[in-house]
Amino acid sequence: MPRLPVPELPWFEEWMKKTGETFDDPLKLPSIPDLPDLLRMQDGTAIRDPSMWSRRRSELWQLLFHYMIGHRPDERPPLLQADPVCETRSPAGVWRSVRLTFGAPVPVSFEIQLRTPPGGGPFPLFLTQSGHAGWGHIALSRGYGVCLYPGDDSDDASAALTEAYPECDWTLLHRRAYLASLALDYLLQSGEADPDRIAITGHSRNGKQSLIAAACEERIRAVIDASSGTGGSHPFRFSSENYFGESVEMMTRNFPEWFHPRLRLFTGVEDRLPVDCHATVALIAPRACLISVAHNDPTGTLLGAERVWQAARQAYRLLGRERALSYAPRPGGHEIGASVVHAYLDWLDGVFGLGGQAQGAPSATDNRVWRFDWHRWAADQPRPARLPAQGRSNLKEAVLGLMGEAPPEAPSVGGRASFIPEHLSALLSYRSRMESERIRSAAVQFGEHLSGWLFYPAAERDGPLPVVIWLHPFSFPTGINGGYQRGQPIMRTLAEQGFAVLAFDQIGFGSRLLEGARFYDRYPRWSLLGKMVRDVRHAADLVARPDSLPVPLDPGRIFCLGYSLGGAVALHAAALDDRIAGVASWCGFTPMRGDSSDRPTGGNRRWYEGFPLLPQLGFYEGRERDIPYDYDDLLALIAPRPCLIHAPQYDRQANGRDVADCVDRAGSKWAEQGAADLLSFRSPPDYNRLQEDQHAEIVGWLKGVLR
C-alpha cells in the first residue's frame, strides 16, 4: 500500500504484517481541513432535527471504533459476585474495598475502592481512577460517594479484558473506560449510587478515558474532562507537528496502546481523518460535560479545545441542551491543585442541584480565549479598493497596507532583563530544555517591553557571534520551546554550533497568550502579523546594540529562522528590514493568491477566521488574485540575500506545486543580480515537521552562507 513517508516505527510495521489488514491510501480520502461537520452524515445528509441524531450518532461511533479506539465486546458480561475485601468506619464515613467478578468468556476480576460519607445512600457518585485518590478525598468532604477503579498507570486491571476478549481490537484507554462501566453495574445494584447523579472525571490520559467512558455509558450523567490533551478534548487536526503538540506521530510512537494502530496512517495528513475528537464530546450529549484546559498546558492548545467546544455545541444545541456543555480555561500548566478540583465540584454541584444550586444550570458563559469574530470586525473596517496592476509597484507599501494601520511606537530600547519571573520561566521550560555545559543563557528585554532569551556558546569565540532570531510555529501553550518535539530544540542545536540565538514568544503564544487573544480589541485596524513583524524588527534593534548584552554579537550577520507560522513571519520581516542578512523559512507558506477556500489547506480563511493572523485577507475571499502582494513579492524584496525555502511534498498546510512555482518566479531576482546560488529551494518527500534529524540541513545552510 502506498503510504506517506513518515519516520519508521517498528511496532506499527509488525502490526501491519501480523494482522494482514490492507488499507486505502489516506491521501485518497477527502481532505477536511477543519473539524468534520457533526451534523452531516458521510453521504452528505444534513441532520436537521433531534429525531435524526441517532443515525449520525451510530455513524460517529463506527468511525471512532475504526480509526481511534477499537471495538468493545458486543455483549456485556454479567456481574457474578462482589466480595468485600476490607472495611473501615469512622465519623468521616465508610472506606471499603470490594472485589468484583464478571462472567466474561474468561472471568474478569478487579478491586474497587469506595468512600461514602456518613448516613445512608444513595449518594451522588464521583467516579475516578485510583490514581486520583486525593480528588476523591475532596469530593467525599463535599458529600459525594467516591469510587476509585483500577484504570490508572499505577493500578491497571485492563489486561484482564484483553485476555477475556482476544477478538476485540479495543485500545488501552477504551478498556480502562470499560472498567468504569463495569464498576457502575455494581454501584447501581448495591444502591450506593444515585442513578441521576453519577459523574466521572480524570486528568490527562485519564481525562481521555473519562470522555470515552461517558460517551459509551449513558448512565454517567456528567463528565469533567481535566486537561485530557490531544485525543481527548483536543483534536488531532490542531495538534500536529506545526503546533509542536501531541501529534499523531508523537502519540503513536510514545503511547502505542492508547489509540488504534490505524491512527498512525494519518501522520502528517490529519486532515484526512474522517473523524476527530470533537465527536467523542458530541456523543456525550445531551448529558453534562465540562472541558477544562490550562493556558500553558503543552498537551494541547486552547485554540483546538475551543474549536472542539464550538463544534460539539452543535449537537448539544440540536438536542436542546446547549447549556450542558461548559468550557473552563484556567491559568497555569498541566498541573491540577485542590482549588481546581473544588471548582470542578462547584460545577458538578450546579449540574446535580447540590449545595443550594438549581439542578441542571451550569454556566453558559462563553469563556473562550480566542473569540475573534471576523464579520463583526469587518463591519467597522473600510473595504480595500481593487488595485490595478500598477498599484502593486511599491511592494513594501502593499505589504504594510495589508498588515493594517500600525499604531505609533517609541524608539526601541533593550538590554539584559532585570527580572523575568522564575515561575514563568520554569512553567514554559525556557531554560531547562536548553541546559548544557556548552550553552549559556541570558534573559533580555527589548522593543515594547518584550522579554526573551539569548542562548549562546559557553566557549569564547574569536569576534562577535552571528545571530539567529528563532520564530516558533503555532506552539500556543509554550511558545519558543514547543511542547512535544523529538530530540532537542533547534535553539540548542544552533547554540552548540556556534550561533547566538535570540528567541522570544510571539504575540498570542506562551507567556503572551492573553496579549494576543485581546489584540483586536486594542488595535482593530492593525494585525497580529504586523505586530509579529514589528517585534522582529525590535529584536534586530537589540542586536544592533551588542554593548548591552553579555556576549559580542555581529549586527551585520542577523538571520531569521522560522518554522510554520514563524516561517511566514520570517519572510515578512526580512522583506521589510534590510538588516536581516538572510532568512530560512521551514514549511512557512503557500501562495495566498492561489489559496482559495476549496483547497485542501482550508484556504486563506484560516488566517482571518481560524487564527486571525491577517484579517484583511477576508476581504479578498473569492477574489484572491486581487490580494495586493504574495510570497513571490516578499522573496523578490529579500533578493539577493541568502534565502532557504524548505517545502516538503506532503505538507497539508501548503500546495507544493504553487510553492515551487512561486520560488521559481522569484528566482529571477537573484539571477538578475548574479546571486542565483543564494536562493535555495528544497522539497523533500516528507511531511510538515521540524525535528532533530533535520537540524543538520539548517546548520549546513547557515554555515554555507557565512563562508
C-alpha positions as CSV (number, residue, x, y, z in Angstrom):
1,M,0.0,0.0,0.0
2,P,1.5,3.4,-0.8
3,R,1.9,5.5,2.3
4,L,3.1,8.9,3.3
5,P,6.8,8.7,4.1
6,V,6.9,9.0,7.9
7,P,9.6,8.1,10.4
8,E,9.8,4.3,10.8
9,L,8.0,2.7,13.8
10,P,8.8,-1.0,14.2
11,W,5.7,-1.9,16.2
12,F,3.5,-0.5,13.6
13,E,5.2,-2.4,10.8
14,E,5.0,-5.6,12.8
15,W,1.3,-5.0,13.4
16,M,0.7,-4.5,9.7
17,K,2.4,-7.8,8.9
18,K,0.7,-9.6,11.8
19,T,-2.9,-8.5,11.0
20,G,-2.6,-8.7,7.3
21,E,-5.0,-5.8,7.0
22,T,-5.0,-3.7,3.9
23,F,-5.8,0.0,4.0
24,D,-6.6,2.6,1.4
25,D,-4.0,5.3,1.0
26,P,-5.1,8.0,3.4
27,L,-4.2,10.6,0.7
28,K,-7.2,9.2,-1.3
29,L,-9.6,10.1,1.5
30,P,-11.3,13.5,1.3
31,S,-9.3,16.4,2.8
32,I,-11.3,18.1,5.6
33,P,-9.0,20.9,6.9
34,D,-11.4,21.9,9.7
35,L,-13.3,19.6,12.1
36,P,-15.7,17.4,10.2
37,D,-19.3,18.6,10.4
38,L,-21.0,16.7,13.3
39,L,-24.4,17.4,11.8
40,R,-23.8,15.9,8.4
41,M,-23.8,12.3,7.5
42,Q,-20.9,10.9,5.4
43,D,-23.3,10.7,2.5
44,G,-23.9,14.4,2.8
45,T,-27.3,14.2,4.5
46,A,-27.8,17.1,6.9
47,I,-29.0,16.4,10.5
48,R,-31.8,18.9,10.9
49,D,-33.8,17.7,14.0
50,P,-33.2,15.5,17.1
51,S,-35.0,12.5,15.5
52,M,-32.1,12.2,13.0
53,W,-29.4,12.3,15.6
54,S,-29.4,8.6,16.4
55,R,-28.4,7.8,12.8
56,R,-25.4,10.2,13.0
57,R,-24.6,9.0,16.5
58,S,-24.3,5.5,15.2
59,E,-22.1,6.6,12.3
60,L,-19.8,8.6,14.6
61,W,-19.4,5.6,16.9
62,Q,-18.4,3.3,14.0
63,L,-15.8,5.9,12.8
64,L,-14.4,6.3,16.3
65,F,-14.2,2.5,16.8
66,H,-12.5,2.0,13.4
67,Y,-9.9,4.8,13.5
68,M,-9.3,5.7,17.1
69,I,-10.4,3.4,20.0
70,G,-11.2,0.0,18.6
71,H,-14.2,-2.3,19.2
72,R,-15.5,-3.5,22.6
73,P,-17.5,-6.8,23.2
74,D,-21.0,-7.0,21.7
75,E,-22.4,-8.4,24.9
76,R,-21.9,-7.1,28.4
77,P,-20.6,-9.6,30.9
78,P,-22.9,-10.2,34.0
79,L,-21.8,-9.4,37.5
80,L,-21.2,-12.8,39.2
81,Q,-20.2,-11.7,42.7
82,A,-19.0,-8.9,44.8
83,D,-16.6,-9.9,47.6
84,P,-15.8,-7.5,50.5
85,V,-12.1,-7.2,51.0
86,C,-11.9,-4.7,53.9
87,E,-13.9,-2.0,55.6
88,T,-13.1,0.9,57.9
89,R,-15.7,3.1,59.6
90,S,-15.1,6.5,61.1
91,P,-17.0,9.7,61.8
92,A,-15.9,10.8,58.3
93,G,-17.7,7.9,56.7
94,V,-17.0,4.4,55.4
95,W,-14.0,3.3,53.5
96,R,-14.0,-0.2,51.9
97,S,-12.7,-2.3,49.2
98,V,-14.8,-4.7,47.1
99,R,-13.6,-7.3,44.6
100,L,-15.9,-7.7,41.6
101,T,-16.1,-10.7,39.3
102,F,-17.8,-10.6,35.9
103,G,-18.8,-13.6,33.8
104,A,-16.8,-12.9,30.6
105,P,-15.6,-15.8,28.5
106,V,-12.7,-15.8,30.9
107,P,-13.9,-14.4,34.2
108,V,-12.7,-10.9,34.9
109,S,-12.0,-9.7,38.4
110,F,-10.8,-6.4,39.8
111,E,-11.0,-4.4,43.0
112,I,-12.6,-1.0,43.6
113,Q,-12.2,1.4,46.5
114,L,-15.3,3.0,47.9
115,R,-15.6,6.1,50.1
116,T,-19.0,7.1,51.3
117,P,-20.0,10.0,53.7
118,P,-21.9,9.4,56.9
119,G,-25.5,8.4,56.6
120,G,-27.4,6.2,54.2
121,G,-27.2,6.3,50.4
122,P,-27.8,6.5,47.6
123,F,-25.1,9.3,47.2
124,P,-24.2,11.4,44.3
125,L,-21.3,9.5,42.8
126,F,-17.8,10.8,42.0
127,L,-16.2,8.1,39.8
128,T,-12.5,8.3,39.0
129,Q,-9.3,6.3,38.6
130,S,-7.3,5.0,41.6
131,G,-4.5,7.5,40.9
132,H,-6.8,10.4,41.8
133,A,-7.5,9.4,45.4
134,G,-6.7,12.9,46.5
135,W,-9.5,14.2,44.3
136,G,-11.7,11.6,46.0
137,H,-11.0,13.0,49.4
138,I,-12.1,16.4,48.4
139,A,-15.3,15.0,46.8
140,L,-16.0,13.0,50.0
141,S,-15.8,16.2,52.0
142,R,-18.4,17.7,49.7
143,G,-20.9,15.0,50.3
144,Y,-20.2,12.7,47.3
145,G,-19.7,9.0,47.4
146,V,-16.4,8.1,45.7
147,C,-15.4,5.1,43.7
148,L,-11.8,4.6,42.7
149,Y,-11.5,2.0,39.9
150,P,-8.2,0.4,38.7
151,G,-7.9,2.2,35.4
152,D,-4.6,4.0,36.1
153,D,-1.0,3.5,35.1
154,S,-0.1,2.6,38.7
155,D,-3.2,0.4,39.2
156,D,-4.4,-1.1,35.9
157,A,-6.7,-4.1,35.7
158,S,-7.5,-3.7,32.0
159,A,-5.2,-6.5,30.9
160,A,-7.8,-9.0,32.1
161,L,-10.2,-7.7,29.5
162,T,-7.6,-8.3,26.8
163,E,-7.4,-12.0,27.9
164,A,-11.1,-12.3,28.2
165,Y,-11.9,-10.8,24.7
166,P,-8.9,-11.6,22.4
167,E,-11.1,-11.0,19.4
168,C,-11.6,-7.3,20.3
169,D,-9.2,-4.7,18.9
170,W,-10.0,-2.1,21.6
171,T,-7.3,0.1,22.9
172,L,-5.9,0.6,26.4
173,L,-7.9,3.8,27.0
174,H,-11.1,2.1,25.8
175,R,-10.5,-0.9,28.0
176,R,-9.9,1.2,31.1
177,A,-13.1,3.2,30.3
178,Y,-15.0,-0.1,30.2
179,L,-13.8,-0.9,33.7
180,A,-15.6,2.2,34.9
181,S,-18.8,1.0,33.3
182,L,-18.5,-2.4,34.9
183,A,-17.9,-0.8,38.3
184,L,-21.0,1.2,37.8
185,D,-23.0,-2.1,37.4
186,Y,-22.2,-3.0,41.0
187,L,-22.7,0.5,42.4
188,L,-26.2,0.8,41.0
189,Q,-27.2,-2.7,42.0
190,S,-25.9,-2.1,45.6
191,G,-28.0,1.1,45.8
192,E,-25.0,3.2,46.8
193,A,-25.1,5.5,43.8
194,D,-27.9,7.9,42.9
195,P,-28.6,7.0,39.3
196,D,-29.4,10.6,38.4
197,R,-26.2,11.9,39.9
198,I,-23.3,10.0,38.5
199,A,-20.1,11.8,37.4
200,I,-16.8,10.6,36.1
201,T,-13.5,12.5,35.8
202,G,-9.8,12.0,35.3
203,H,-6.7,14.0,34.4
204,S,-4.5,13.9,31.3
205,R,-4.7,10.4,29.8
206,N,-7.3,9.6,32.4
207,G,-9.3,12.5,31.1
208,K,-9.2,10.9,27.7
209,Q,-10.6,7.6,29.0
210,S,-13.2,9.5,31.1
211,L,-14.6,11.1,27.9
212,I,-14.7,7.7,26.2
213,A,-16.4,6.2,29.3
214,A,-19.0,9.0,29.4
215,A,-19.6,8.7,25.6
216,C,-20.1,4.9,25.9
217,E,-22.0,4.8,29.1
218,E,-25.3,6.7,29.2
219,R,-25.8,6.1,32.9
220,I,-23.0,8.6,33.5
221,R,-24.8,11.9,33.8
222,A,-21.8,14.3,33.9
223,V,-18.1,14.2,32.9
224,I,-15.3,16.5,33.9
225,D,-12.6,16.4,31.2
226,A,-9.4,17.6,33.1
227,S,-6.6,18.5,30.7
228,S,-7.1,15.5,28.6
229,G,-4.9,16.9,25.8
230,T,-4.8,15.6,22.2
231,G,-7.1,12.6,21.7
232,G,-9.4,13.9,24.5
233,S,-10.8,17.3,24.1
234,H,-8.0,18.5,21.7
235,P,-8.4,17.4,18.1
236,F,-5.5,15.8,16.1
237,R,-6.0,18.4,13.4
238,F,-4.9,21.2,15.8
239,S,-2.1,19.2,17.5
240,S,0.2,18.2,14.6
241,E,3.9,19.0,14.4
242,N,3.4,22.5,13.3
243,Y,1.7,23.1,16.7
244,F,4.6,21.4,18.5
245,G,1.8,19.4,20.1
246,E,0.9,15.8,20.9
247,S,0.8,14.9,17.2
248,V,-0.3,11.6,15.7
249,E,3.4,10.8,15.2
250,M,4.3,11.6,18.8
251,M,1.3,9.8,20.3
252,T,1.6,6.6,18.3
253,R,5.4,6.5,18.9
254,N,5.4,7.0,22.6
255,F,2.0,5.6,23.6
256,P,1.2,2.9,21.1
257,E,-1.6,1.3,23.1
258,W,-3.6,4.5,23.7
259,F,-5.2,4.6,20.2
260,H,-5.8,2.2,17.4
261,P,-2.8,1.5,15.1
262,R,-4.8,2.8,12.2
263,L,-4.4,6.3,13.6
264,R,-0.7,6.0,12.7
265,L,-1.6,6.2,9.0
266,F,-2.7,9.8,9.4
267,T,0.7,11.1,10.5
268,G,1.1,14.4,8.6
269,V,-2.3,14.1,7.0
270,E,-4.6,14.6,9.9
271,D,-7.0,16.5,7.6
272,R,-7.8,13.1,6.1
273,L,-9.2,11.6,9.3
274,P,-12.9,11.1,8.7
275,V,-13.5,11.8,12.4
276,D,-11.8,13.8,15.2
277,C,-12.0,14.2,19.0
278,H,-15.0,16.6,18.9
279,A,-17.1,13.5,18.1
280,T,-16.4,12.0,21.5
281,V,-17.7,15.1,23.2
282,A,-20.7,15.2,20.9
283,L,-21.6,11.6,21.8
284,I,-21.9,12.6,25.4
285,A,-24.8,15.0,24.5
286,P,-27.2,15.8,26.0
287,R,-25.5,15.0,29.3
288,A,-23.4,17.5,31.1
289,C,-19.7,17.9,30.1
290,L,-17.1,20.3,31.4
291,I,-14.0,20.8,29.2
292,S,-11.2,22.1,31.5
293,V,-7.9,23.3,29.9
294,A,-4.9,25.4,31.0
295,H,-3.4,28.3,29.2
296,N,0.1,26.9,29.1
297,D,-0.6,23.1,29.1
298,P,1.7,21.6,26.5
299,T,-0.6,18.6,26.0
300,G,-2.9,20.6,23.8
301,T,-3.9,24.1,22.6
302,L,-6.6,26.4,23.7
303,L,-7.5,27.1,20.1
304,G,-8.0,23.4,19.5
305,A,-10.1,22.8,22.6
306,E,-12.2,25.9,21.8
307,R,-12.9,24.6,18.3
308,V,-14.0,21.3,19.9
309,W,-16.3,23.1,22.3
310,Q,-17.8,25.1,19.4
311,A,-18.3,22.1,17.2
312,A,-19.8,19.9,19.9
313,R,-22.2,22.6,20.9
314,Q,-24.0,22.0,17.6
315,A,-25.0,18.6,18.9
316,Y,-26.0,19.9,22.3
317,R,-28.0,22.7,20.6
318,L,-29.7,20.2,18.4
319,L,-30.8,18.3,21.4
320,G,-31.9,21.4,23.3
321,R,-29.2,21.2,25.9
322,E,-26.6,23.8,24.9
323,R,-26.0,24.9,28.4
324,A,-24.9,21.4,29.4
325,L,-21.6,21.8,27.6
326,S,-19.2,24.0,29.6
327,Y,-15.7,25.3,28.8
328,A,-13.3,26.5,31.5
329,P,-9.8,27.7,30.7
330,R,-7.6,28.3,33.7
331,P,-4.1,29.8,34.3
332,G,-1.1,27.6,34.6
333,G,0.1,24.4,33.1
334,H,-0.7,20.7,33.2
335,E,-0.8,20.5,37.0
336,I,-4.1,20.5,38.9
337,G,-4.3,21.5,42.6
338,A,-7.0,21.4,45.2
339,S,-8.5,24.8,44.2
340,V,-9.2,23.4,40.6
341,V,-10.8,20.2,42.0
342,H,-13.1,22.4,44.2
343,A,-14.0,24.4,41.1
344,Y,-14.9,21.1,39.3
345,L,-17.1,20.1,42.2
346,D,-18.7,23.6,42.2
347,W,-19.7,23.0,38.6
348,L,-20.9,19.5,39.4
349,D,-23.0,20.8,42.3
350,G,-24.7,23.0,39.8
351,V,-25.4,20.1,37.4
352,F,-26.8,17.9,40.2
353,G,-28.6,20.7,42.1
354,L,-26.4,20.3,45.2
355,G,-25.1,23.0,47.6
356,G,-28.2,25.1,47.2
357,Q,-27.9,25.4,43.4
358,A,-30.7,24.8,40.9
359,Q,-30.2,21.4,39.2
360,G,-29.0,21.4,35.6
361,A,-27.9,25.0,35.4
362,P,-24.2,25.2,34.8
363,S,-22.8,28.4,33.4
364,A,-23.4,29.1,29.8
365,T,-20.8,31.9,29.6
366,D,-18.6,31.9,26.5
367,N,-15.2,31.6,28.2
368,R,-13.1,31.2,25.1
369,V,-9.8,33.0,25.0
370,W,-9.8,33.2,21.2
371,R,-13.1,34.9,20.4
372,F,-12.3,37.0,17.3
373,D,-15.4,37.4,15.1
374,W,-14.2,38.4,11.6
375,H,-17.7,39.5,10.5
376,R,-18.1,41.8,13.5
377,W,-14.6,43.2,13.0
378,A,-15.1,43.7,9.2
379,A,-18.3,45.7,9.8
380,D,-16.2,48.5,11.2
381,Q,-13.4,48.4,8.6
382,P,-13.1,50.3,5.3
383,R,-13.1,47.9,2.3
384,P,-9.9,47.9,0.3
385,A,-10.1,49.2,-3.2
386,R,-9.4,46.9,-6.1
387,L,-5.9,47.7,-7.1
388,P,-4.9,47.9,-10.8
389,A,-1.7,46.1,-11.7
390,Q,0.4,49.2,-11.5
391,G,-0.9,49.7,-7.9
392,R,1.3,46.9,-6.8
393,S,4.6,48.6,-7.9
394,N,5.6,49.6,-4.4
395,L,5.7,46.2,-2.8
396,K,6.7,47.3,0.7
397,E,3.7,49.6,0.9
398,A,1.5,46.8,-0.3
399,V,2.8,44.5,2.4
400,L,2.4,47.2,5.1
401,G,-1.0,48.1,3.9
402,L,-2.4,44.6,4.1
403,M,-1.0,44.3,7.6
404,G,-3.1,47.2,8.7
405,E,-2.5,50.6,10.4
406,A,0.3,50.3,12.9
407,P,0.0,52.4,16.0
408,P,2.7,54.9,17.0
409,E,5.9,53.5,18.6
410,A,8.6,54.9,20.7
411,P,12.3,54.2,19.9
412,S,13.1,50.7,20.8
413,V,15.1,50.1,23.9
414,G,16.6,46.9,25.3
415,G,19.3,45.0,27.0
416,R,19.6,42.4,29.7
417,A,16.4,41.9,31.6
418,S,16.4,42.9,35.2
419,F,13.6,40.5,36.1
420,I,11.7,37.6,34.4
421,P,9.5,35.6,36.8
422,E,11.2,32.3,37.7
423,H,7.8,30.5,37.9
424,L,7.0,31.6,34.3
425,S,10.4,30.5,33.1
426,A,10.0,27.2,34.8
427,L,6.5,26.7,33.6
428,L,7.4,27.2,29.9
429,S,10.7,25.4,30.2
430,Y,12.7,28.3,28.8
431,R,16.0,27.2,30.3
432,S,15.6,23.6,31.3
433,R,15.4,22.2,27.7
434,M,18.5,24.3,26.8
435,E,20.7,23.3,29.8
436,S,24.1,22.1,28.7
437,E,27.7,22.7,29.7
438,R,28.2,24.2,26.2
439,I,25.4,26.7,26.3
440,R,24.8,29.8,28.3
441,S,21.7,31.9,28.5
442,A,20.6,35.4,29.4
443,A,17.2,37.0,29.8
444,V,16.8,40.1,27.7
445,Q,14.2,42.8,27.2
446,F,13.6,44.8,24.0
447,G,11.1,46.6,22.0
448,E,7.7,47.4,23.5
449,H,8.5,45.9,26.9
450,L,9.1,42.4,25.5
451,S,11.1,39.6,27.2
452,G,13.1,37.0,25.5
453,W,16.2,34.8,25.9
454,L,19.6,34.9,24.3
455,F,21.3,31.5,24.1
456,Y,25.0,31.3,23.1
457,P,28.0,29.1,23.2
458,A,29.8,28.9,26.6
459,A,33.2,28.7,24.9
460,E,34.8,32.0,23.9
461,R,34.9,32.7,20.2
462,D,37.0,34.9,18.0
463,G,35.0,38.0,17.2
464,P,31.3,38.7,17.6
465,L,28.8,35.9,17.1
466,P,26.4,35.6,14.2
467,V,22.8,35.8,15.4
468,V,19.7,33.7,14.6
469,I,16.3,35.1,15.5
470,W,14.2,32.0,16.1
471,L,10.5,32.3,15.2
472,H,8.4,29.4,16.5
473,P,5.3,27.7,15.0
474,F,1.8,27.6,16.4
475,S,3.1,26.4,19.8
476,F,0.3,28.2,21.7
477,P,1.0,26.9,25.2
478,T,4.8,27.1,25.4
479,G,6.0,29.5,22.7
480,I,9.7,29.2,21.8
481,N,10.1,25.8,23.3
482,G,7.1,24.0,22.0
483,G,5.5,21.2,23.9
484,Y,6.4,17.9,22.2
485,Q,9.4,17.6,19.9
486,R,11.5,14.6,19.2
487,G,15.1,15.4,20.2
488,Q,16.4,18.7,21.3
489,P,15.1,22.1,20.3
490,I,16.6,23.8,17.2
491,M,17.8,26.6,19.5
492,R,20.1,24.3,21.4
493,T,21.5,22.8,18.2
494,L,22.3,26.3,16.8
495,A,23.9,27.4,20.0
496,E,26.0,24.3,20.2
497,Q,27.2,25.0,16.6
498,G,28.5,28.5,17.4
499,F,25.5,30.8,16.9
500,A,23.8,33.2,19.3
501,V,20.1,32.5,19.3
502,L,17.6,35.3,20.2
503,A,14.2,33.7,21.0
504,F,11.0,35.2,22.3
505,D,7.4,34.2,22.4
506,Q,5.4,35.7,19.6
507,I,2.2,37.5,20.5
508,G,-0.6,35.0,21.2
509,F,1.8,32.3,22.4
510,G,3.4,31.1,25.5
511,S,3.9,33.9,28.0
512,R,2.0,36.3,25.6
513,L,-1.1,34.1,25.1
514,L,-3.6,36.5,26.5
515,E,-1.9,39.6,24.9
516,G,-2.7,38.1,21.6
517,A,-6.2,37.0,22.5
518,R,-7.4,40.6,23.1
519,F,-5.3,42.2,20.4
520,Y,-8.1,43.3,18.1
521,D,-10.0,44.9,21.0
522,R,-7.0,47.2,21.4
523,Y,-5.8,47.6,17.8
524,P,-8.8,46.9,15.5
525,R,-7.0,48.3,12.4
526,W,-3.7,46.5,12.8
527,S,-2.9,42.8,12.6
528,L,-1.2,40.1,14.6
529,L,1.2,39.6,11.7
530,G,2.0,43.3,11.7
531,K,2.8,43.2,15.4
532,M,4.9,40.0,15.0
533,V,7.0,41.7,12.3
534,R,7.4,44.8,14.4
535,D,8.7,42.6,17.2
536,V,11.3,41.0,14.9
537,R,12.5,44.5,13.9
538,H,12.9,45.4,17.6
539,A,14.8,42.2,18.1
540,A,17.2,43.4,15.4
541,D,17.5,46.7,17.2
542,L,18.7,44.9,20.3
543,V,21.3,43.0,18.3
544,A,22.4,46.3,16.8
545,R,23.4,47.4,20.3
546,P,25.6,44.5,21.4
547,D,27.3,46.5,24.2
548,S,24.1,45.9,26.2
549,L,24.4,42.2,26.0
550,P,26.7,39.6,27.8
551,V,28.4,38.4,24.6
552,P,29.6,40.3,21.5
553,L,27.1,39.9,18.6
554,D,27.5,40.8,14.9
555,P,24.8,43.2,13.7
556,G,25.9,42.5,10.2
557,R,25.1,38.8,10.4
558,I,21.5,38.6,11.7
559,F,19.5,35.7,10.3
560,C,15.8,34.8,10.8
561,L,14.8,31.2,11.1
562,G,11.1,30.4,11.3
563,Y,9.0,27.2,11.2
564,S,5.4,27.1,10.1
565,L,3.9,30.4,11.4
566,G,7.4,31.5,12.2
567,G,8.5,30.9,8.6
568,A,5.8,33.3,7.3
569,V,6.8,35.9,9.8
570,A,10.5,35.5,9.0
571,L,9.8,36.1,5.3
572,H,7.8,39.2,6.0
573,A,10.4,40.6,8.4
574,A,13.3,40.0,6.0
575,A,11.4,41.6,3.2
576,L,10.8,44.8,5.2
577,D,14.1,45.0,7.1
578,D,17.4,45.0,5.1
579,R,19.4,44.5,8.3
580,I,18.4,40.8,8.2
581,A,21.2,39.2,6.3
582,G,19.4,36.0,5.4
583,V,16.3,34.0,6.1
584,A,15.3,30.4,6.3
585,S,11.6,29.6,6.1
586,W,10.7,26.0,7.0
587,C,7.2,24.9,6.0
588,G,6.4,28.6,6.1
589,F,3.8,29.4,3.4
590,T,1.7,28.7,0.5
591,P,0.9,31.5,-2.0
592,M,-2.1,33.4,-0.9
593,R,-3.5,34.2,-4.4
594,G,-3.9,30.5,-5.1
595,D,-5.1,29.6,-1.6
596,S,-8.9,29.7,-2.1
597,S,-11.3,28.1,0.4
598,D,-11.9,25.0,-1.7
599,R,-8.2,24.0,-1.4
600,P,-7.2,21.1,0.9
601,T,-5.3,23.6,3.0
602,G,-8.6,25.4,4.1
603,G,-7.6,28.5,2.2
604,N,-6.8,32.0,3.4
605,R,-9.9,31.7,5.6
606,R,-7.7,30.0,8.3
607,W,-5.7,33.3,8.5
608,Y,-8.6,35.5,9.1
609,E,-11.2,33.3,10.8
610,G,-9.4,30.2,12.1
611,F,-6.5,32.2,13.6
612,P,-6.7,35.9,12.9
613,L,-3.2,36.5,11.7
614,L,-4.1,38.8,8.8
615,P,-7.8,39.8,9.0
616,Q,-7.8,41.9,5.8
617,L,-7.4,38.7,3.8
618,G,-11.1,38.1,4.4
619,F,-12.0,41.0,2.1
620,Y,-10.4,39.0,-0.8
621,E,-12.4,35.8,-0.3
622,G,-13.4,34.7,-3.8
623,R,-11.1,37.2,-5.5
624,E,-7.8,36.0,-4.2
625,R,-6.0,37.3,-7.4
626,D,-6.6,40.8,-6.1
627,I,-4.5,40.3,-2.9
628,P,-2.0,43.2,-3.0
629,Y,1.1,41.1,-2.7
630,D,2.1,37.4,-2.4
631,Y,5.1,35.4,-1.3
632,D,6.9,35.8,-4.6
633,D,6.8,39.5,-3.9
634,L,8.3,39.0,-0.5
635,L,11.1,36.8,-1.9
636,A,11.8,39.5,-4.5
637,L,12.2,42.0,-1.8
638,I,14.7,39.7,0.0
639,A,16.9,39.1,-3.1
640,P,19.8,38.9,-3.3
641,R,20.3,38.0,0.3
642,P,20.6,34.3,1.2
643,C,17.2,32.5,1.4
644,L,16.3,28.9,2.2
645,I,12.8,27.7,1.5
646,H,12.0,24.2,2.8
647,A,8.7,23.0,1.5
648,P,8.0,19.2,1.9
649,Q,5.9,17.5,-0.7
650,Y,3.3,16.3,1.7
651,D,2.6,19.5,3.7
652,R,-1.1,19.6,4.3
653,Q,-0.8,23.3,5.0
654,A,0.6,24.1,1.6
655,N,0.2,23.4,-2.1
656,G,3.6,22.1,-3.2
657,R,3.3,23.0,-6.8
658,D,2.2,26.5,-6.0
659,V,5.2,27.0,-3.7
660,A,7.6,25.7,-6.3
661,D,6.1,28.0,-9.0
662,C,6.3,30.9,-6.5
663,V,10.0,30.3,-5.8
664,D,10.7,29.8,-9.5
665,R,9.1,33.2,-10.3
666,A,11.1,34.9,-7.6
667,G,14.3,33.3,-8.6
668,S,14.8,35.7,-11.5
669,K,15.5,38.4,-9.0
670,W,18.5,36.5,-7.7
671,A,19.6,35.6,-11.2
672,E,19.4,39.2,-12.3
673,Q,21.9,40.1,-9.6
674,G,24.2,37.2,-10.3
675,A,23.3,35.5,-7.0
676,A,21.1,32.6,-8.1
677,D,23.0,30.2,-5.8
678,L,21.9,32.2,-2.8
679,L,18.3,31.1,-3.2
680,S,17.9,27.5,-2.0
681,F,14.6,25.6,-2.5
682,R,14.2,22.1,-1.1
683,S,11.1,20.0,-1.4
684,P,11.8,16.5,0.1
685,P,9.3,13.7,0.1
686,D,8.3,14.4,3.7
687,Y,5.5,15.9,5.7
688,N,5.3,19.1,7.7
689,R,7.8,18.8,10.6
690,L,10.9,20.2,12.2
691,Q,12.7,17.6,14.2
692,E,16.3,16.9,15.3
693,D,17.2,14.8,12.3
694,Q,16.5,17.8,10.1
695,H,18.7,20.3,12.1
696,A,21.8,19.5,10.1
697,E,20.2,20.9,6.9
698,I,19.6,24.3,8.7
699,V,23.1,24.4,10.3
700,G,24.7,23.4,7.0
701,W,22.9,26.2,5.1
702,L,23.8,28.8,7.7
703,K,27.4,27.8,7.7
704,G,27.5,27.7,4.0
705,V,26.3,31.3,3.6
706,L,28.7,32.5,6.3
707,R,31.8,31.2,4.5
